[in-house]
Each structure stands twice: as structure tokens, then as C-alpha cells.
Amino acid sequence: MLGPMTGDRTIDGNWHKNINGLGKLGDWLGIKNIIQYLFNEEKTEAKIFIKNKQDTFKGLVTLFTTGHLIPGIVTSADVAGKRSIIYKNKNVIYLGGMPKNCMDSSFWDYLIDFEIRPFSNKTILKMFDGIYKYERKNTNSHYYFIANMSDHNGTIEIGKVGLLDENNQIVKSGQRKISAFSYEILRDRKKKV
């Protein structure tokens, strides 16, 4: 998943002056007719409709034409014609903006439930709202960075046995409490062949 603002500036901080506005990323994605603007009043509002729900985007939005839409998701922005704020081709998704209220967003709920969760690693089975997981790998380990970005305690459910915490202690599978505004780094050692 890429965006928003991924690739939309040159190394000098300027907007690309080619046909797609995203430089090499835009060429790779094959998107065209990009417009980018700062949403600051109702007539420039960018909305997305998912079935019978809608979300409004905030701040800087990037809209474009593409042949790679997600069926059932429609972008509406009076100043952008028939452009879209989302692109999907195989396993690549590009977002041209952020929902106004990420903590109560039917758009985020859809992306997580239908575009991310079905393909996610089953090491972390469930996460409380407001908890985010980032994964990184190197030749020795697979790291899980767990951050509770909310103002209340939450839980995650660990489905894999043998993860290690930051102190190299084995983490039990099952429910694990994550305090408000805190993080944990868990590690899974790769087996040597």
C-alpha cells in the first residue's frame, strides 16, 4: 500500500512536471490526469462511497484517472471530474489521501477487512482498534513493531508460539495487553537451514 504523497515530489521538493504527476511511480502505476489540491472547503471536498457508506478525505488529496479501480468503491469530488482517489492492481494499492476521521472510517474498515486482513500474517491474529502493526525482516529475524496509538489500553491476540520480546523472553500466545500510547517490539527468529 502506497500513499498518500508517496512519490509526488522531486528530490528538490517540486511537483513532477510530467504527464502523471508522480514521476516514475506514476509511470509504473500507469495513472494519468493527476490533480492535487488542499481540501479546505465543502465545494472541494473529496468523498468516497463504499456500498451504502461514505467517507470524507482531509488535507492534501491526489486524484487521478486509472483503469485499475476497486469494484464497489466510487470517488466523488466536484472539482475532479471522474478521477479516483484509490488505485488497485494485483497486490498494489495507491491512496491519494487520508480519511477525515481515521478512527471511525468505513474506508479504512473496508481496506483492512477486504484488502489487508485476508493476506496478513497469522502471527498476530487480532488487534484492538487503535493498535497498528508494522513488520520488518532481516536475515536473522522477523520483527513485529506493535504500537497502540490510542488513548486507552488495548489488546492483541498472538497466534504463534515462540516469539521473543525486547528482553529475549518468550512471549506466550493468546491475549496480550498494550498500554495507551505505548509500543512493543516482538521478534521471531528465522531457522537456520
C-alpha positions as CSV (number, residue, x, y, z in Angstrom):
1,M,0.0,0.0,0.0
2,L,1.4,3.4,-1.1
3,G,0.5,6.9,-0.5
4,P,-0.7,9.5,0.2
5,M,2.0,11.7,-1.2
6,T,4.4,8.8,-2.0
7,G,6.4,9.9,-5.0
8,D,4.6,13.1,-5.6
9,R,7.7,15.4,-5.3
10,T,11.1,15.5,-6.9
11,I,14.3,15.4,-4.9
12,D,14.1,19.2,-4.9
13,G,10.6,19.2,-3.3
14,N,8.9,20.2,-6.5
15,W,5.9,18.6,-8.1
16,H,6.8,16.4,-11.1
17,K,6.2,18.2,-14.4
18,N,5.5,15.1,-16.5
19,I,2.1,13.8,-17.6
20,N,1.2,11.8,-14.5
21,G,2.5,13.9,-11.6
22,L,4.0,11.0,-9.7
23,G,7.2,10.6,-11.7
24,K,8.5,7.0,-12.1
25,L,5.9,5.8,-9.6
26,G,3.1,7.2,-11.7
27,D,4.7,5.6,-14.8
28,W,4.8,2.3,-13.1
29,L,1.3,2.5,-11.8
30,G,0.0,3.8,-15.2
31,I,-2.1,6.6,-13.8
32,K,-2.9,9.8,-15.7
33,N,-4.5,13.2,-15.4
34,I,-3.4,13.8,-11.8
35,I,-4.7,16.8,-9.9
36,Q,-3.6,17.6,-6.4
37,Y,-5.1,20.2,-4.1
38,L,-5.6,21.1,-0.4
39,F,-9.2,20.4,0.7
40,N,-10.3,23.4,2.7
41,E,-13.9,24.0,2.0
42,E,-17.1,22.0,1.2
43,K,-17.0,22.6,-2.6
44,T,-13.5,21.0,-2.9
45,E,-14.4,18.0,-0.6
46,A,-13.3,14.6,-1.8
47,K,-15.6,11.7,-0.8
48,I,-15.5,8.0,-1.3
49,F,-18.6,5.8,-1.4
50,I,-18.4,2.1,-0.3
51,K,-21.7,0.3,-0.8
52,N,-24.1,2.4,1.4
53,K,-21.4,4.2,3.4
54,Q,-19.2,7.2,2.7
55,D,-16.0,8.8,3.9
56,T,-14.7,12.3,3.5
57,F,-11.0,12.9,2.9
58,K,-9.0,15.8,4.5
59,G,-5.9,17.8,3.8
60,L,-3.9,17.3,0.6
61,V,-5.7,15.0,-1.8
62,T,-4.4,13.5,-5.1
63,L,-6.9,12.3,-7.6
64,F,-6.2,10.6,-11.0
65,T,-7.7,8.5,-13.8
66,T,-6.9,4.8,-13.8
67,G,-8.2,1.6,-15.3
68,H,-7.5,-0.1,-12.0
69,L,-10.4,0.7,-9.7
70,I,-11.7,-1.3,-6.8
71,P,-15.2,-2.5,-7.7
72,G,-17.8,-1.1,-5.4
73,I,-15.7,2.0,-4.4
74,V,-16.6,5.3,-6.0
75,T,-14.8,8.6,-5.6
76,S,-16.8,11.9,-5.8
77,A,-15.1,15.3,-5.9
78,D,-16.9,18.1,-7.8
79,V,-13.6,19.7,-8.8
80,A,-12.0,16.5,-10.0
81,G,-14.5,15.1,-12.6
82,K,-14.4,11.3,-12.8
83,R,-11.0,10.9,-11.2
84,S,-10.3,8.4,-8.4
85,I,-8.5,8.7,-5.1
86,I,-7.6,4.9,-5.0
87,Y,-5.9,2.5,-7.3
88,K,-5.5,-1.2,-7.1
89,N,-3.7,-3.6,-9.4
90,K,-3.0,-7.1,-8.1
91,N,-1.3,-6.6,-4.7
92,V,-0.5,-2.8,-5.1
93,I,-2.9,-0.2,-3.7
94,Y,-2.2,3.5,-4.0
95,L,-4.2,6.0,-1.9
96,G,-4.4,9.7,-2.8
97,G,-5.5,10.9,0.6
98,M,-6.4,10.2,4.2
99,P,-9.9,9.9,5.6
100,K,-11.0,12.9,7.8
101,N,-11.6,10.6,10.8
102,C,-9.3,7.6,10.6
103,M,-10.5,6.1,13.9
104,D,-14.1,6.0,12.6
105,S,-13.7,5.3,8.9
106,S,-15.7,3.0,6.7
107,F,-13.0,3.3,4.1
108,W,-10.3,2.1,6.5
109,D,-12.6,-0.7,7.8
110,Y,-13.1,-1.8,4.2
111,L,-9.4,-1.7,3.3
112,I,-8.4,-3.7,6.4
113,D,-11.3,-6.2,6.2
114,F,-11.1,-6.9,2.5
115,E,-7.7,-5.8,1.2
116,I,-5.3,-6.4,4.1
117,R,-6.5,-8.9,6.6
118,P,-7.1,-11.8,4.2
119,F,-3.5,-11.7,3.2
120,S,-1.9,-10.9,6.6
121,N,0.5,-13.0,8.5
122,K,-1.4,-15.0,11.2
123,T,1.3,-14.4,13.9
124,I,-0.9,-11.5,15.2
125,L,-4.4,-12.8,15.0
126,K,-6.4,-9.8,16.3
127,M,-5.7,-6.2,17.3
128,F,-7.8,-3.8,19.3
129,D,-8.9,-0.5,17.5
130,G,-6.0,2.0,17.5
131,I,-3.3,-0.7,17.5
132,Y,-1.1,-0.9,14.5
133,K,1.5,-3.5,13.4
134,Y,4.5,-3.0,11.2
135,E,6.7,-5.8,10.1
136,R,10.4,-5.8,9.1
137,K,12.7,-8.7,8.2
138,N,16.4,-9.2,8.0
139,T,18.5,-12.4,7.5
140,N,18.2,-13.4,11.1
141,S,14.7,-12.3,12.4
142,H,11.2,-11.2,11.6
143,Y,10.3,-8.2,13.7
144,Y,6.8,-7.1,14.7
145,F,6.5,-3.4,15.8
146,I,3.2,-3.1,17.7
147,A,2.1,0.5,18.5
148,N,-1.0,1.5,20.5
149,M,-1.8,4.9,19.0
150,S,-5.0,5.3,21.1
151,D,-5.5,7.0,24.5
152,H,-6.8,3.7,26.1
153,N,-5.3,0.3,26.8
154,G,-5.9,-2.3,24.2
155,T,-5.1,-5.9,23.4
156,I,-3.6,-8.0,20.7
157,E,-4.0,-11.7,20.2
158,I,-0.8,-13.6,19.4
159,G,-1.3,-16.9,17.5
160,K,2.3,-18.0,17.2
161,V,4.3,-19.7,19.9
162,G,7.9,-18.8,20.4
163,L,8.0,-15.0,19.7
164,L,10.6,-13.1,21.7
165,D,10.1,-9.7,23.4
166,E,12.8,-6.9,23.6
167,N,14.4,-8.7,26.5
168,N,14.7,-12.0,24.6
169,Q,11.9,-13.5,26.8
170,I,9.5,-15.9,25.2
171,V,6.1,-14.3,24.7
172,K,3.1,-16.6,25.4
173,S,0.4,-17.0,22.7
174,G,-3.0,-15.6,23.4
175,Q,-4.2,-12.1,24.6
176,R,-1.5,-9.5,25.4
177,K,-2.2,-6.1,26.9
178,I,-0.7,-3.0,25.2
179,S,-0.9,0.2,27.2
180,A,-2.2,3.5,25.8
181,F,0.4,5.3,23.6
182,S,3.0,2.6,24.0
183,Y,4.7,0.1,21.8
184,E,6.3,-3.3,21.8
185,I,8.8,-5.0,19.5
186,L,8.4,-8.7,19.1
187,R,10.8,-10.9,17.2
188,D,10.6,-14.3,15.5
189,R,13.9,-15.9,14.9
190,K,14.4,-17.4,11.5
191,K,15.5,-21.0,11.4
192,K,19.0,-21.7,10.0
193,V,19.0,-24.2,7.1
